[in-house]
Amino acid sequence: MRKGVKNLTLDRDLQSIQEVRNLVAAAKEAAEQLANFPQEKLDRICEAVAAACMDHAEELAKLAVRETGFGRWEDKKLKNELGSRITWESIRDMRTVGVLRSDPERGLTEIGVPMGVVAALIPSTNPTSTVMYKSLISIKAGNAIVISPHPGAKNCITATYQIIREAAEGAGAPANTIGCVALTTAEATNALLRHRDVGIILATGGEAMVHAAYSSGNPALGVGPGNGPAFIERTADIPAAVGRIMDSKTFDNGTICASEQSIVTEACIAEAVAGELRRQGACFLSPEQSDKLSGLLLRANGTMNPAIVGRTARQIADMAGIQVPEETRLLVSRQDGKGVHKKNPYAREKLCPVLAFFVVEDWEQACELCVRILRNEGVGHTMTIHTQNRDVVDQFALKKPVSRILVNTPGALGGVGATTGLPPALTLGCGAVGGSATSDNITPMHLVNIRRVAWGLRELDDLRRIIPGEPGPARPEISQADIEAIARAVLARLRESK
């Protein structure tokens, strides 16, 4: 130590960077051991983790609400069950490592290979359930995982990590299979995203964080914002449709990004839909009230105000200085198509019980308006339709720039696979149109590489004998007879090799 320098300590940001380096190095060692585990051993670890998460589902849900102030613990408990038991049941029989498939006739074998270390960014809106889900799908795929908590939910995320780590290591997981950043700084997150030993990033969070993940130089799977419209078509069961939307938009106070952000309906049923919304607890705002609330929903920089996230309709009304009935569950603002732009918060994602209400003449206009809403924000994510007309569903499916079109189901619960046949997931890909590497609900199969063994089936001379004409750009197109001849030759060679 230099003369005169006493008690030298690193700044917090430097300490956090070193912590990340240590966590990734330890996770890499664990991943190398996990890569040799058979599927059955990985499954035993996952089963123990899922059981431990279920045992603490209520406790962790209450902790998350106390720390963040977002949502309802009863709904977060259900999210924890989705992230643990329901996720585990959906992936239990999935083969992810070793030989996955073999096709002797084509001479192909596919082998699942873990990616190594998963860097997992955890949001404050779904903190405990996302840790459970990402840990399960990572371990199922034979990977170690390093968790980066949102600073606003650090305590509940850390508590969930500790439960998962104890359960995993008790079931035979190597030490440091699950790691968690304790010093939550921007520098730590950046160091984790850019670490050369990270195999893949699972980014769930704000748009800036997801963009940082894709800009890190490491493979990444991220999700963009949601802004899903719900189209109520004239053949819909209106009470059921409104009930599903109310259930979805008030579930955990609207903190799931697949939840509906606006209702689009046809003029011929608009008053019936509005009446049903009122009957089920929605309050339609006057133009003056809509303007007052608008000033609360967005900050000056054009981003969503975090103060409204996960709050009840009554709490948001009080913050905006708006008088609403005691029984109000949802705030609704009437809008028109001219208001679909970035400066209008009602045409954007609102992670709280606030909805826009649009009226159009027919489903064709609804189709066009929904596209404009999605292009404004939330492209590639999710939308819902309530209808009995399958032709309308087909038309929307062909034209809507989303990865999930949900029919006659609550958007929040349908998108994550709780009320639909989609894979249960708390990371929902938005496809290329939404700036994402996949349009899928993320499963363990997104966290393995597929190694393919391909046996030779024919020689160059075989091709020359079978395919007529001289090699070169002027070669004629292969006829159906030529294709059948190639197939016969391939099958003959396979029989000879056996």
C-alpha positions in Angstrom: 0.0 0.0 0.0 1.3 3.5 -0.8 2.5 5.6 2.0 -0.3 7.8 3.4 -3.1 5.7 1.8 -5.3 4.0 4.5 -8.4 1.8 4.3 -8.5 1.9 0.5 -11.9 0.8 -0.7 -13.4 0.5 -4.2 -16.4 2.7 -5.2 -19.7 0.9 -5.2 -19.9 0.8 -9.0 -16.5 -0.9 -9.2 -17.4 -3.3 -6.4 -20.6 -4.2 -8.3 -18.6 -4.9 -11.5 -16.3 -7.2 -9.7 -19.2 -9.0 -8.1 -20.7 -9.7 -11.5 -17.3 -11.0 -12.8 -17.2 -13.4 -9.8 -20.8 -14.5 -10.2 -20.3 -15.3 -13.9 -17.0 -17.1 -13.3 -18.7 -19.3 -10.6 -21.8 -19.9 -12.8 -19.5 -20.9 -15.7 -18.0 -23.6 -13.5 -21.5 -24.8 -12.5 -22.6 -24.8 -16.1 -19.7 -27.0 -17.1 -20.8 -29.6 -14.5 -24.5 -29.3 -15.5 -23.6 -29.9 -19.1 -22.8 -33.5 -18.1 -26.0 -34.1 -16.2 -28.5 -36.4 -17.7 -32.1 -35.2 -18.3 -33.4 -37.1 -15.3 -31.0 -35.4 -12.9 -31.9 -31.9 -14.2 -35.6 -32.8 -13.9 -35.1 -33.8 -10.2 -33.6 -30.4 -9.5 -36.4 -28.6 -11.3 -39.0 -30.5 -9.4 -37.5 -29.5 -6.1 -37.3 -25.9 -7.2 -40.9 -25.8 -8.3 -42.1 -27.4 -5.0 -40.1 -24.9 -2.9 -41.5 -22.0 -4.9 -45.0 -23.3 -4.4 -44.4 -23.6 -0.7 -43.5 -19.9 -0.5 -45.8 -18.6 -3.2 -48.0 -16.5 -0.9 -45.2 -15.3 1.3 -43.2 -14.0 -1.7 -46.3 -12.5 -3.3 -46.9 -10.4 -0.1 -43.3 -9.4 0.1 -43.4 -8.2 -3.6 -46.4 -6.0 -3.0 -45.0 -4.6 0.2 -41.7 -3.7 -1.5 -42.9 -2.4 -4.8 -46.4 -1.2 -4.1 -47.5 -2.8 -7.4 -50.6 -5.0 -7.7 -52.4 -7.4 -5.4 -50.7 -10.2 -3.5 -53.5 -12.6 -4.3 -52.8 -12.2 -8.0 -49.1 -12.2 -7.5 -49.5 -15.6 -5.7 -51.2 -16.9 -8.8 -48.4 -15.5 -10.9 -45.9 -17.4 -8.6 -47.9 -20.6 -9.3 -47.7 -19.9 -13.0 -43.9 -19.3 -12.7 -43.4 -22.5 -10.7 -45.9 -25.3 -10.7 -47.7 -24.5 -14.0 -44.4 -23.8 -15.8 -42.9 -27.1 -14.4 -45.9 -29.1 -15.5 -45.7 -27.8 -19.0 -42.0 -28.6 -19.4 -41.7 -31.8 -17.3 -41.7 -34.2 -20.2 -39.7 -32.0 -22.5 -36.3 -33.4 -23.6 -33.7 -30.7 -23.8 -30.3 -32.3 -23.5 -28.7 -35.4 -25.0 -30.3 -37.1 -28.0 -33.6 -35.3 -28.8 -34.5 -36.9 -32.1 -33.2 -39.4 -34.5 -34.3 -40.0 -38.1 -32.5 -43.0 -39.6 -34.1 -42.7 -43.0 -32.6 -39.2 -43.4 -29.5 -40.0 -41.5 -30.0 -37.2 -39.0 -29.6 -37.1 -35.2 -30.3 -34.0 -33.1 -28.6 -33.4 -29.8 -29.5 -30.7 -27.2 -26.5 -28.7 -25.9 -26.9 -26.2 -23.0 -25.9 -22.6 -23.8 -23.9 -22.2 -20.5 -24.6 -19.1 -18.4 -28.0 -17.4 -18.7 -28.1 -13.7 -17.7 -31.6 -13.0 -16.4 -32.9 -9.4 -16.1 -35.9 -9.3 -13.7 -38.6 -6.6 -13.8 -40.3 -4.9 -10.8 -43.8 -5.6 -12.1 -43.5 -9.5 -12.0 -40.4 -9.9 -9.8 -40.8 -13.2 -7.9 -42.7 -15.1 -10.5 -40.1 -14.2 -13.2 -37.2 -15.4 -11.1 -39.0 -18.7 -10.6 -39.8 -19.1 -14.3 -36.4 -18.1 -15.6 -34.6 -20.3 -13.1 -36.8 -23.4 -14.0 -36.4 -23.0 -17.8 -32.6 -22.4 -17.4 -31.9 -25.4 -15.2 -34.2 -27.6 -17.3 -32.0 -26.8 -20.3 -28.8 -27.6 -18.3 -27.8 -24.0 -17.8 -26.6 -21.9 -14.8 -28.3 -18.6 -14.3 -27.2 -15.2 -12.9 -30.1 -13.0 -11.8 -30.0 -9.2 -12.1 -32.7 -7.7 -10.0 -34.6 -4.5 -10.6 -33.5 -2.2 -7.8 -37.1 -1.4 -7.0 -37.8 -5.1 -6.2 -34.4 -6.2 -5.0 -35.5 -7.6 -1.6 -38.3 -9.9 -2.9 -36.1 -11.0 -5.9 -33.2 -11.9 -3.5 -35.6 -13.8 -1.2 -36.9 -15.8 -4.1 -33.3 -16.5 -5.3 -32.3 -17.8 -1.9 -35.2 -20.2 -1.8 -34.5 -21.5 -5.3 -30.8 -21.8 -4.7 -31.3 -23.8 -1.5 -33.8 -26.1 -3.1 -31.7 -26.7 -6.2 -28.5 -27.4 -4.4 -30.4 -29.7 -2.0 -31.5 -31.7 -5.0 -28.0 -32.1 -6.4 -27.3 -28.9 -8.4 -23.7 -27.7 -8.3 -22.9 -24.8 -6.1 -23.5 -21.4 -7.9 -25.9 -22.9 -10.4 -28.1 -19.9 -9.4 -26.4 -16.6 -8.7 -27.9 -13.2 -7.9 -26.4 -9.7 -8.1 -26.4 -8.0 -4.7 -24.9 -4.6 -5.6 -27.6 -3.5 -8.1 -26.0 -0.7 -10.2 -26.3 0.3 -13.8 -22.6 -0.7 -14.2 -23.3 -4.1 -12.8 -26.1 -4.7 -15.3 -24.0 -3.5 -18.2 -21.0 -5.7 -17.0 -23.3 -8.8 -16.9 -24.9 -8.1 -20.3 -21.5 -7.7 -22.0 -19.6 -10.5 -20.1 -17.9 -12.8 -22.7 -18.9 -15.9 -20.7 -22.6 -15.2 -20.8 -24.3 -17.7 -23.2 -27.6 -15.9 -23.6 -29.5 -13.0 -22.1 -33.2 -13.2 -21.0 -34.3 -9.6 -20.9 -37.6 -8.8 -19.3 -38.1 -5.1 -18.4 -38.3 -1.6 -19.9 -37.6 -0.8 -23.5 -34.2 0.7 -22.8 -33.1 -2.4 -20.9 -34.2 -4.7 -23.6 -32.4 -2.5 -26.2 -29.2 -2.7 -24.1 -29.5 -6.5 -24.0 -29.7 -6.6 -27.8 -26.8 -4.2 -28.1 -24.5 -6.1 -25.8 -22.8 -8.3 -28.3 -24.2 -11.4 -26.6 -27.1 -13.5 -27.9 -30.3 -12.1 -26.3 -34.0 -12.9 -26.1 -36.0 -9.8 -25.1 -39.5 -8.4 -25.2 -40.9 -5.0 -26.1 -43.8 -3.1 -24.6 -47.3 -4.3 -25.0 -50.2 -2.2 -26.2 -52.8 -4.7 -27.2 -56.2 -3.6 -28.4 -59.2 -5.8 -27.6 -61.7 -5.9 -30.5 -65.3 -6.7 -29.5 -67.0 -7.8 -32.7 -70.8 -7.6 -33.2 -71.3 -11.4 -32.8 -69.5 -11.5 -29.4 -71.1 -12.5 -26.2 -70.9 -9.0 -24.7 -71.2 -9.7 -21.0 -68.6 -12.5 -21.3 -66.3 -10.3 -23.4 -66.5 -7.4 -21.0 -66.0 -9.8 -18.1 -62.8 -11.2 -19.5 -61.4 -7.8 -20.2 -62.3 -6.6 -16.7 -60.7 -9.7 -15.2 -57.6 -9.2 -17.3 -57.1 -5.4 -16.9 -57.6 -5.6 -13.1 -55.6 -8.7 -12.6 -52.6 -7.6 -10.4 -53.8 -4.1 -11.3 -52.8 -4.4 -15.0 -49.1 -5.2 -14.6 -48.9 -7.9 -17.2 -47.7 -6.5 -20.6 -50.2 -8.8 -22.5 -53.1 -7.1 -20.8 -55.5 -5.0 -22.9 -54.8 -1.3 -23.4 -57.8 -0.3 -25.4 -61.2 -1.6 -26.5 -62.2 -1.3 -30.2 -65.9 -2.1 -30.9 -68.5 -1.6 -33.6 -71.0 1.2 -33.6 -73.9 -1.2 -33.7 -73.0 -2.6 -30.3 -71.1 0.3 -28.8 -73.7 1.4 -26.3 -74.4 -2.2 -25.2 -70.6 -2.7 -24.6 -70.4 0.7 -22.7 -73.4 -0.2 -20.6 -71.9 -3.6 -19.7 -68.6 -2.0 -18.8 -70.4 0.4 -16.4 -72.4 -2.5 -15.0 -69.2 -4.4 -14.2 -67.5 -1.5 -12.5 -65.9 0.7 -15.2 -66.2 4.5 -15.0 -66.3 6.4 -18.3 -64.3 9.7 -17.8 -65.6 13.0 -19.1 -63.3 14.9 -21.6 -62.1 17.1 -18.8 -61.3 14.1 -16.5 -59.6 12.4 -19.4 -57.4 15.5 -19.9 -56.5 15.6 -16.1 -55.6 11.9 -16.1 -53.6 12.2 -19.3 -51.2 14.6 -17.5 -50.6 11.9 -14.9 -50.1 8.9 -17.1 -47.1 10.2 -19.0 -44.0 12.0 -17.8 -42.5 15.0 -19.5 -40.0 12.8 -21.4 -42.9 10.8 -22.9 -42.4 7.7 -20.8 -45.0 6.0 -18.6 -45.2 7.5 -15.1 -44.1 4.7 -12.7 -46.3 6.2 -10.0 -49.4 4.8 -11.8 -48.0 1.3 -12.4 -49.9 -1.4 -10.6 -52.2 0.9 -8.7 -56.0 0.5 -8.4 -58.4 2.7 -10.5 -59.4 4.5 -7.3 -55.8 5.3 -6.4 -55.1 6.6 -9.8 -58.2 8.7 -9.8 -57.2 10.2 -6.5 -53.7 11.0 -7.8 -55.3 12.8 -10.7 -57.8 14.7 -8.6 -60.8 13.0 -10.2 -64.0 12.0 -8.4 -65.2 8.5 -9.3 -67.7 6.1 -7.7 -66.5 4.0 -4.8 -67.0 0.7 -6.7 -64.9 1.8 -9.7 -62.6 -1.0 -10.9 -61.5 0.5 -14.3 -61.1 4.0 -15.8 -62.2 4.3 -19.4 -61.6 7.2 -21.8 -63.5 7.6 -25.0 -61.0 8.3 -27.9 -61.2 8.6 -31.7 -58.9 7.4 -34.4 -57.2 10.9 -34.7 -55.8 10.4 -31.2 -53.5 7.5 -32.1 -50.1 9.0 -31.6 -47.1 8.9 -29.2 -48.2 11.9 -27.2 -51.6 10.4 -26.3 -51.2 8.1 -23.3 -54.5 6.4 -24.1 -53.1 5.1 -27.3 -50.1 3.6 -25.5 -49.2 1.0 -22.9 -50.7 1.7 -19.4 -49.7 -0.9 -16.8 -52.7 -0.1 -14.6 -56.6 -0.3 -14.8 -57.0 2.4 -17.5 -58.4 1.7 -21.0 -59.1 3.7 -24.1 -62.5 3.1 -25.9 -62.7 3.4 -29.7 -65.8 3.0 -31.8 -65.7 2.0 -35.6 -68.3 1.2 -38.2 -67.3 -2.4 -39.0 -64.6 -5.1 -38.6 -62.6 -3.7 -41.6 -62.3 -0.4 -39.9 -61.5 -2.2 -36.6 -58.7 -4.1 -38.4 -57.2 -0.9 -39.7 -57.4 0.9 -36.4 -55.9 -2.0 -34.4 -52.9 -1.9 -36.8 -52.4 1.8 -36.2 -52.6 1.3 -32.4 -50.0 -1.4 -32.6 -47.7 0.5 -34.9 -47.9 3.4 -32.4 -46.6 1.1 -29.7 -46.6 -2.6 -28.9 -46.1 -3.9 -32.4 -45.3 -7.6 -32.4 -46.7 -8.3 -29.0 -50.4 -9.4 -28.4 -54.0 -8.5 -29.1 -57.4 -10.0 -28.3 -60.6 -10.6 -30.3 -64.0 -11.4 -28.8 -66.2 -12.9 -31.5 -68.2 -15.9 -32.8 -67.1 -15.2 -36.4 -64.2 -17.4 -37.3 -63.8 -15.6 -40.7 -63.1 -12.3 -38.8 -60.5 -14.1 -36.7 -58.8 -15.5 -39.9 -58.7 -12.0 -41.4 -57.2 -10.5 -38.3 -54.7 -13.3 -38.1 -53.5 -12.7 -41.6 -53.0 -8.9 -41.2 -52.2 -8.0 -37.6 -48.5 -7.3 -36.7 -48.6 -9.3 -33.5 -47.1 -12.6 -32.3 -50.2 -13.7 -30.3 -53.9 -13.2 -31.3 -56.0 -14.3 -28.4 -59.7 -15.2 -29.0 -62.4 -15.1 -26.3 -60.0 -15.0 -23.4 -58.5 -12.5 -21.0 -55.4 -10.9 -22.6 -53.2 -10.9 -19.6 -53.8 -14.6 -18.7 -54.1 -15.8 -22.2 -50.8 -14.3 -23.4 -48.8 -16.0 -20.7 -50.4 -19.4 -21.3 -52.6 -19.6 -18.2 -56.0 -19.6 -20.0 -54.8 -20.8 -23.5 -52.8 -23.6 -25.0 -49.7 -21.3 -25.4 -46.6 -22.4 -23.4 -46.7 -20.9 -19.9 -44.2 -18.1 -20.0 -43.3 -14.7 -18.4 -41.1 -13.7 -21.3 -43.1 -13.2 -24.5 -41.2 -12.7 -27.8 -42.4 -10.0 -30.2 -40.9 -11.3 -33.4 -38.8 -9.3 -35.9 -41.5 -6.7 -36.3 -41.2 -5.9 -32.6 -37.4 -6.0 -32.6 -37.2 -9.4 -30.9 -35.3 -12.5 -31.9 -38.3 -14.7 -31.6 -42.1 -14.5 -31.7 -42.5 -17.4 -29.2 -43.4 -17.7 -25.6 -39.9 -18.5 -24.3 -39.4 -22.1 -23.1 -36.3 -24.2 -22.2 -35.9 -25.1 -25.9 -34.9 -21.5 -26.6 -32.0 -22.0 -24.1 -30.3 -24.9 -25.9 -28.3 -25.2 -29.1 -29.2 -28.1 -31.4 -26.2 -30.1 -32.6 -27.0 -32.1 -35.7 -25.2 -35.2 -36.8 -25.8 -35.8 -40.6 -24.6 -39.0 -42.3 -23.7 -38.9 -45.9 -26.4 -40.4 -48.1 -24.8 -40.1 -51.6 -21.6 -39.2 -53.4 -21.0 -36.6 -56.1 -21.0 -39.2 -58.8 -24.5 -40.3 -57.6 -25.8 -36.8 -58.2 -24.2 -36.6 -61.6 -25.8 -39.9 -62.6 -29.2 -38.9 -61.3 -29.4 -35.3 -62.3 -29.4 -34.8 -66.1 -27.4 -32.1 -67.9 -24.0 -30.6 -67.4 -23.1 -28.7 -64.2 -23.4 -24.9 -64.5 -25.9 -22.1 -64.5 -27.7 -23.3 -67.6 -28.7 -26.6 -66.0 -32.4 -27.3 -66.6 -34.9 -27.4 -63.8 -35.2 -30.8 -62.0 -38.3 -32.6 -63.1 -40.6 -34.6 -60.8 -39.2 -37.8 -62.3 -35.7 -36.6 -61.3 -36.8 -35.9 -57.8 -38.3 -39.4 -57.5 -35.1 -40.9 -58.8 -33.0 -39.0 -56.2 -35.4 -40.3 -53.5 -35.0 -43.9 -54.7 -31.3 -43.6 -54.8 -31.2 -42.2 -51.2 -33.4 -45.0 -49.9 -31.3 -47.6 -51.6 -28.1 -46.2 -50.1 -29.6 -46.2 -46.7 -30.7 -49.8 -47.1 -27.1 -50.7 -48.2 -25.6 -48.9 -45.2 -27.8 -50.9 -42.8 
